[in-house]
Amino acid sequence: MSLLSIGALCVSALGIANFAHAETDEATTAKNQLNRQMELLQSIEKYTERSDLARLFVLKKADQTVIDSITRLGMGHMQTIRDYQTLIVAFRYSSEFFMRVQTQRNKKAILEIISIGDAIAQARGFDDSPYTQITKSVFGQMKKLIDDMQGLVLPQDLLEKLFALRPAMGEVIAIASQGDRPKAFAAATALHSKLIELYPAFSTLSISNPAFEIILNIQGLNEFYAEFAQLPPTL
């Protein structure tokens, strides 16, 4: 092999190593951002009413989902990009929520949470409208959560009412697979109202119940959807 060929191979190997190092640095920076955002969300829980904890749970879960995707698949994988998209939309459509729960004690943390969210959106190159199938995503997550409650101990009446919603959720998901359009919004809004009717039953679950986090996640997703779809606030 000529010296020129050996030199070319060395340069190529160096380039690959530098690329891998850059990707590792990017992943580390991204995880640090997401972990910091989760820490801040955790820090404001003590200043938040129980009825608002559901949204915080969903936001923390969105952060953790992206971290898991980066760890398993890397920064450039399509699943990671999709998870980033879901996270960015979740934080953008939580602005009213943050305004509602903001106090002097948590203001600094909330401002940093929002700042990190803006930095993530800018770094990932998302424009102002990355939500083509958010309705499908939200209700798909809710349906899976309800499916996951098979075998868990819940009040029988609540369990039956949740399971009864699964066909309607499947219909919403099918309609919304065509995008966030009027028919998808109409079907999802009707289902959103049915879930709100279950909130009093949700609030009776103790924190020690294995289904508590699942119920909290369902409620948080339902409230996120309401803000995304600009539904009027419930009384």
Order of alpha helices (4+ residues) and beta strands (2+ residues): alpha-alpha-alpha-alpha-alpha-alpha-alpha-alpha-alpha-alpha-alpha
